[in-house]
Amino acid sequence: ITGKSSNQDTVTAAGEEGDNPPKEEPWETTLKTTVVDIEAGEFRGQKVSLWDLLHSHYIPEENRKELLELYEAGELTLEQVKTVVSTIVT
C-alpha cells in the first residue's frame, strides 16, 4: 500500500509541474500561437503552429534544437523560423 501511495504522489507531483503555464518562455508561446498553412503530408489543408511543426517527425532533432537555440537567442526572426520550417516540411 505504501508503494502505491508514493507512486500516486509522484504522478500528482509530475502533473502539478506540467500545469504551471507561467514557466513557459515568451518565445515558446509565440511559436505555439503562430500558425502556418502547410500543403504537405499530414498537415495538408490545416493551419499548424510552428511549435507543432518543429516537433513533428519532419524536422530532425538536431535541426529543431539548432532552430530553437537560434530563435531564443534572437539570431533568427519569427519569419525566418517560419520559412525554414515550412521549407523543410514541404
N, C-alpha and C positions, 0 to 999 in steps of 0.2 A: 504493500500500500504506500509506503513512504517513497519508493522508487517512482510510482505513478504520480504522486503529488509533485515531486521535483521535476518530472517531465512536463507536467501541465504548467508549472511555474515558468519553466524555460520557454515553452511555447507562448505563454502570455507575455513574458518579458520581450521576446522577439517581436511579437505582434505589436506591442506598445511602441517599440523603437520605430517600426515601419509606419506608424500612424502619426509621425511628427513632421508635418509638412514644413514648419519653419526652418528645418535643417536644409531644405533644398536651396541650392545656389541659384541666384537670379539668371545666370546663363543657362542653367538646366531648364528653368521654367520657360525661357524664351524658346529653346529647342523643342520643348514639349507642346508649346502653343502655336508654333509656326508650322503651318501645313502647306504641303505642296501637292500638285496634281502629278501623279506618275502614271505614264501609259505603258507599264511593263509588268510582266509577271502577275503575281497575285494582287498587286496594287492597282492594276488597270482600272481606270474609271473611278478611283477613290481619291479622297483627299487624305493624306497621311502625314503625321507630324514628323519633323526632321528627326526627333528623338527615336521614334519607332523605326524609321528608315535606317538610322545609324546602327540600331541594334538588330536589324534584320540579317538573315543569312547572306544577303547580297554584299554586305560590307565586311571584309576580313577584319578580324580583331585588331591586328596591328594598325590598319588604316583608321579604324574607329578611334583607337587610343590617340593616334597622332592628330587626327582632326579635332578631337575634344580638347587635347592639350593646347593646340594652336589657337582654337577659338577661345578657350578660357583665358589664355594669356593675352588675348586681344590682337594676335597676329593675323587672324582671319576674321573677316566680317561675316555677319549672318548670311549675306548674299553669296559670299564665296563658299561657305559651307553648303548652302543650298545647291549651288551649281555643281560642286564636286560630288555631293551625294547623289544628286539627280543623274549626273553623267555615269557614275559607277553603276547605279541601279538599272538605268536604261541600256 
